[in-house]
Amino acid sequence: PAPRILAARAMAATKASHVVETLGRFRQFGGWWTRYRHPSWACGTPMTFSVFLPDDAPAKGVPALWTLAGLTCTDENFPQKAGAARRAAARKIALVAPDTSPRGAGLPGEDDAYDFGSGAGFYLDATEAPWSTHYNMETYITAELPEVLETAVPEIIAGGRAGITGHSMGGHGALTLAWKHPDRYASVSAFAPICHPTAVPWGATAFEGYLGSVDAGRAHDAAELVRAGAQTTAFDTVLVDVGADDAFLVGDVDQLRPDALREACEAAGQSLDLRVHPGYDHSYFFVSTFVDDHVDFHADRLLRP
């Protein structure tokens, strides 16, 4: 919707009106994953998210690492497949796993393709009808869900000292949201991110549908944001892992373009730790292998005095 509609929704959604329903609790690695559902003013649909809290985390002030998932995923993929909770429990930080899009909005064609619509919100606010009514994932992630967490999980520092990471489309989301909202994040990393979506088919599909043109997607393209002068001083370095045998990197179409991100960061003076791992693909086998490195990367920064 237009900003005024989102503003009206936000005003109507006071903290008291955030009815957060618990869908389930799951024991793992000396802590609990809890899955929640709540009515969303940003998306105009019920939204689900999952949170991991270690047993011995303090009652207040727990820093959180946000984990954004990729195409076709829900809030359950990262919790069930990445294995990040083991290291998060050891470092005493929380994990927050949002969904990747609104669900059940009833829009024509929203369930027709894996790379657009349901499960493919691309972590932006749509401007084109009918998608702009519901597909406002940037506002949801950066504005609404932190407020909901204050009610649902008061142990977490919802409004600050957060890290953000993601896989594939979620890696795109982590990079772009961090550079667009550097006041909200202390650290950023990504697994096999879509680094230059304006130059690849996945990005073209999303930007033409949600924003009306590929050119409009430049404001949601990590490489373009860095080239355009994103606040690169906000992060001492950015960690990115890519599998050298990723089919979306070495297949018929390079959907990821880490080379474009590396070139942009070098030109802008943004430190980038881009690691390419022989033998690894795009799957959660790859993510789970290196997830401890990412949890430590964020914990080191989130737990600084």
JONORPE-V190634 format. One record per residue. N is the residue number from 1. RES is the residue in one small letter. SS is DSSP state (alpha for helix, beta for strand, coil for the rest). PHI is phi in degrees with one decimal (* if undefined). D_FIRST is the distance of its C-alpha to the first C-alpha in Angstrom with 1 decimal. Layout:
n->(N;N)
res->(RES;RES)
ss->(SS;SS)
phi->(PHI;PHI)
d_first->(D_FIRST;D_FIRST)
This chain:
n->(1;2;3;4;5;6;7;8;9;10;11;12;13;14;15;16;17;18;19;20;21;22;23;24;25;26;27;28;29;30;31;32;33;34;35;36;37;38;39;40;41;42;43;44;45;46;47;48;49;50;51;52;53;54;55;56;57;58;59;60;61;62;63;64;65;66;67;68;69;70;71;72;73;74;75;76;77;78;79;80;81;82;83;84;85;86;87;88;89;90;91;92;93;94;95;96;97;98;99;100;101;102;103;104;105;106;107;108;109;110;111;112;113;114;115;116;117;118;119;120;121;122;123;124;125;126;127;128;129;130;131;132;133;134;135;136;137;138;139;140;141;142;143;144;145;146;147;148;149;150;151;152;153;154;155;156;157;158;159;160;161;162;163;164;165;166;167;168;169;170;171;172;173;174;175;176;177;178;179;180;181;182;183;184;185;186;187;188;189;190;191;192;193;194;195;196;197;198;199;200;201;202;203;204;205;206;207;208;209;210;211;212;213;214;215;216;217;218;219;220;221;222;223;224;225;226;227;228;229;230;231;232;233;234;235;236;237;238;239;240;241;242;243;244;245;246;247;248;249;250;251;252;253;254;255;256;257;258;259;260;261;262;263;264;265;266;267;268;269;270;271;272;273;274;275;276;277;278;279;280;281;282;283;284;285;286;287;288;289;290;291;292;293;294;295;296;297;298;299;300;301;302;303;304;305)
res->(p;a;p;r;i;l;a;a;r;a;m;a;a;t;k;a;s;h;v;v;e;t;l;g;r;f;r;q;f;g;g;w;w;t;r;y;r;h;p;s;w;a;c;g;t;p;m;t;f;s;v;f;l;p;d;d;a;p;a;k;g;v;p;a;l;w;t;l;a;g;l;t;c;t;d;e;n;f;p;q;k;a;g;a;a;r;r;a;a;a;r;k;i;a;l;v;a;p;d;t;s;p;r;g;a;g;l;p;g;e;d;d;a;y;d;f;g;s;g;a;g;f;y;l;d;a;t;e;a;p;w;s;t;h;y;n;m;e;t;y;i;t;a;e;l;p;e;v;l;e;t;a;v;p;e;i;i;a;g;g;r;a;g;i;t;g;h;s;m;g;g;h;g;a;l;t;l;a;w;k;h;p;d;r;y;a;s;v;s;a;f;a;p;i;c;h;p;t;a;v;p;w;g;a;t;a;f;e;g;y;l;g;s;v;d;a;g;r;a;h;d;a;a;e;l;v;r;a;g;a;q;t;t;a;f;d;t;v;l;v;d;v;g;a;d;d;a;f;l;v;g;d;v;d;q;l;r;p;d;a;l;r;e;a;c;e;a;a;g;q;s;l;d;l;r;v;h;p;g;y;d;h;s;y;f;f;v;s;t;f;v;d;d;h;v;d;f;h;a;d;r;l;l;r;p)
ss->(coil;coil;alpha;alpha;alpha;alpha;alpha;alpha;alpha;alpha;alpha;alpha;coil;coil;alpha;alpha;alpha;coil;coil;beta;beta;beta;beta;beta;beta;beta;beta;beta;coil;coil;beta;beta;beta;beta;beta;beta;beta;beta;beta;coil;coil;coil;coil;coil;coil;beta;beta;beta;beta;beta;beta;beta;beta;beta;coil;coil;coil;coil;coil;coil;coil;beta;coil;beta;beta;beta;beta;beta;coil;coil;coil;coil;coil;coil;coil;alpha;alpha;alpha;alpha;alpha;alpha;coil;coil;coil;alpha;alpha;alpha;alpha;alpha;alpha;alpha;coil;coil;beta;beta;beta;beta;beta;coil;coil;coil;coil;coil;coil;coil;coil;coil;coil;coil;coil;coil;coil;beta;coil;coil;beta;beta;coil;coil;beta;coil;coil;coil;coil;beta;coil;coil;coil;coil;coil;alpha;alpha;alpha;coil;coil;beta;alpha;alpha;alpha;alpha;alpha;alpha;alpha;alpha;alpha;alpha;alpha;alpha;alpha;alpha;alpha;alpha;coil;coil;coil;beta;coil;coil;coil;coil;coil;beta;beta;beta;beta;beta;beta;coil;alpha;alpha;alpha;alpha;alpha;alpha;alpha;alpha;alpha;alpha;alpha;alpha;coil;coil;coil;coil;beta;beta;beta;beta;beta;beta;beta;coil;coil;coil;coil;coil;alpha;alpha;alpha;coil;alpha;alpha;alpha;alpha;alpha;alpha;alpha;alpha;alpha;alpha;alpha;coil;coil;coil;alpha;alpha;alpha;alpha;alpha;alpha;coil;alpha;alpha;alpha;alpha;alpha;alpha;coil;coil;coil;coil;alpha;alpha;alpha;coil;coil;coil;beta;beta;beta;beta;beta;beta;coil;coil;coil;alpha;alpha;alpha;alpha;coil;coil;coil;coil;coil;coil;coil;alpha;alpha;alpha;alpha;alpha;alpha;alpha;alpha;alpha;alpha;alpha;coil;coil;coil;beta;beta;beta;beta;beta;beta;coil;coil;coil;coil;coil;coil;alpha;alpha;alpha;alpha;alpha;alpha;alpha;alpha;alpha;alpha;alpha;alpha;alpha;alpha;alpha;alpha;alpha;alpha;alpha;coil;coil;coil)
phi->(*;-63.3;-52.0;-66.0;-71.1;-61.4;-62.8;-64.8;-62.4;-62.6;-63.6;-72.9;-95.9;-71.3;-58.0;-66.3;-87.1;-75.7;-85.9;-103.4;-99.5;-87.2;-93.9;177.2;-129.0;-138.2;-77.9;-160.3;50.4;71.9;-165.6;-133.0;-88.6;-124.0;-105.7;-125.7;-135.7;-152.9;-73.8;-107.7;-78.4;-72.5;-103.5;68.9;-140.7;-64.8;-127.6;-112.9;-154.7;-125.6;-134.2;-106.6;-126.5;-66.9;-58.9;-96.5;-68.6;-63.7;-68.1;-142.2;79.7;-82.0;-71.1;-123.5;-106.8;-84.8;-123.9;-101.2;-92.4;-99.9;-54.4;74.8;-85.2;-120.2;-71.7;-92.6;-64.8;-62.8;-57.5;-83.8;-114.4;-81.5;71.1;-74.2;-66.5;-59.5;-74.7;-61.2;-65.2;-65.6;-91.8;60.4;-121.8;-91.9;-121.7;-121.7;-121.1;-79.3;-73.7;-98.1;-171.7;-63.7;-130.3;69.4;-72.2;77.6;-84.4;-59.3;83.0;-67.9;-111.3;-86.7;-135.4;-75.9;-110.4;-158.2;89.4;-56.9;77.9;-146.6;-74.2;62.0;56.3;-135.8;-101.1;-66.9;-115.6;-99.0;-70.6;-88.1;-66.7;-66.8;-68.9;-128.8;-89.4;-127.2;-72.0;-64.4;-63.7;-61.6;-71.3;-91.5;-121.6;-75.2;-62.7;-57.4;-69.6;-61.9;-61.7;-60.5;-86.0;-77.3;-134.8;-65.0;-66.1;-80.6;-77.6;-75.3;-96.7;-170.3;54.2;-108.0;-106.2;-142.9;-139.7;-174.5;-121.0;61.4;-57.0;-67.7;-65.8;-56.6;-62.6;-61.1;-64.9;-70.4;-67.1;-65.1;-74.4;-84.5;-131.8;-64.7;-73.1;-95.3;-129.3;-94.2;-158.7;-147.4;-147.9;-158.9;-108.8;43.9;-74.5;-80.0;-81.3;-139.1;-64.2;-67.5;-107.7;-134.2;-59.9;-57.3;-67.9;-60.3;-60.7;-67.7;-71.0;-65.2;-75.9;-85.3;-116.6;96.3;-165.2;-66.2;-59.2;-64.1;-75.3;-58.8;-74.1;-129.5;-124.8;-58.0;-63.0;-69.7;-62.7;-66.0;-61.7;-83.3;99.3;-55.8;-73.1;-68.1;-75.1;-70.2;-127.6;-63.0;-157.3;-122.8;-99.1;-133.3;-112.9;-136.8;-84.4;-66.4;-105.2;-64.3;-63.1;-85.8;-103.5;-112.5;-80.6;-61.6;-128.4;-81.1;-82.1;-99.8;52.7;-63.8;-61.5;-66.8;-67.5;-60.4;-63.3;-65.1;-67.4;-61.7;-68.3;-91.5;80.5;-87.4;-65.3;-135.2;-97.9;-96.6;-111.6;-112.3;-110.9;-58.6;89.7;-94.4;-107.3;-97.0;-84.7;-74.1;-60.9;-67.6;-58.6;-66.2;-68.2;-113.2;-66.5;-61.3;-59.4;-72.9;-61.0;-64.6;-55.4;-75.7;-60.7;-57.0;-88.4;-71.9;-97.5;-62.0;-59.3)
d_first->(0.0;3.8;6.4;7.8;5.8;6.3;9.7;10.4;10.1;12.2;14.7;15.1;15.9;19.2;21.5;23.6;20.9;20.5;22.6;23.6;25.7;28.4;28.7;31.7;33.9;35.8;38.7;39.0;41.0;41.8;38.4;35.8;32.6;30.5;27.5;24.9;22.1;19.6;16.6;13.4;10.8;8.8;9.2;10.0;13.4;16.7;17.3;20.8;22.4;26.1;28.1;31.7;34.0;37.6;40.2;41.7;38.5;38.8;37.4;35.0;33.8;33.4;31.6;29.1;28.6;25.1;25.6;22.9;24.0;23.9;23.0;23.8;24.2;23.2;23.9;27.5;28.6;29.2;30.9;33.2;34.1;33.9;36.5;35.0;35.9;39.6;39.2;36.5;39.0;41.7;39.7;38.3;34.6;31.7;29.5;25.8;24.5;20.8;19.7;18.4;15.3;13.9;16.7;17.2;13.7;15.8;14.2;17.0;18.7;17.0;20.5;22.4;22.8;23.5;21.7;18.2;16.1;17.7;19.5;18.1;14.8;16.4;15.1;12.3;8.6;7.9;7.1;8.8;8.5;9.1;8.5;4.9;4.9;7.5;8.8;8.1;11.9;12.6;11.1;12.7;16.0;16.4;15.1;14.9;17.7;20.3;19.9;20.4;23.4;25.0;25.4;26.2;28.3;29.6;32.1;29.6;28.8;25.0;24.2;26.6;29.4;27.3;28.0;25.7;26.9;25.9;27.3;26.4;22.6;22.7;25.1;22.7;20.1;22.8;24.0;20.8;19.4;22.8;23.3;19.9;20.4;24.2;24.4;23.1;25.6;29.3;29.9;28.4;29.8;29.1;30.8;30.8;27.4;25.8;26.7;26.0;23.3;23.0;26.7;26.6;25.6;23.3;21.2;21.4;20.1;17.1;16.2;16.9;14.8;11.7;12.1;14.3;17.5;19.7;20.2;16.6;17.4;20.1;17.9;17.8;21.5;24.0;26.9;25.0;23.7;27.4;28.7;26.4;27.7;25.7;27.4;30.0;32.2;30.0;31.5;35.3;34.8;32.4;33.8;33.0;35.0;35.3;37.7;40.0;40.2;36.5;36.1;32.8;34.7;38.0;37.1;36.6;33.3;32.7;29.1;29.5;31.1;32.4;34.8;31.9;30.8;34.5;35.1;32.1;33.2;36.8;36.0;33.8;36.2;33.9;36.2;35.2;37.3;36.6;38.9;39.6;41.5;43.9;43.9;40.4;37.6;33.9;34.3;34.4;38.1;37.3;34.7;37.0;39.9;38.3;35.9;38.6;38.6;34.9;35.2;38.1;36.4;33.6;36.0;38.3;35.7;34.0;37.4;38.8;40.3)
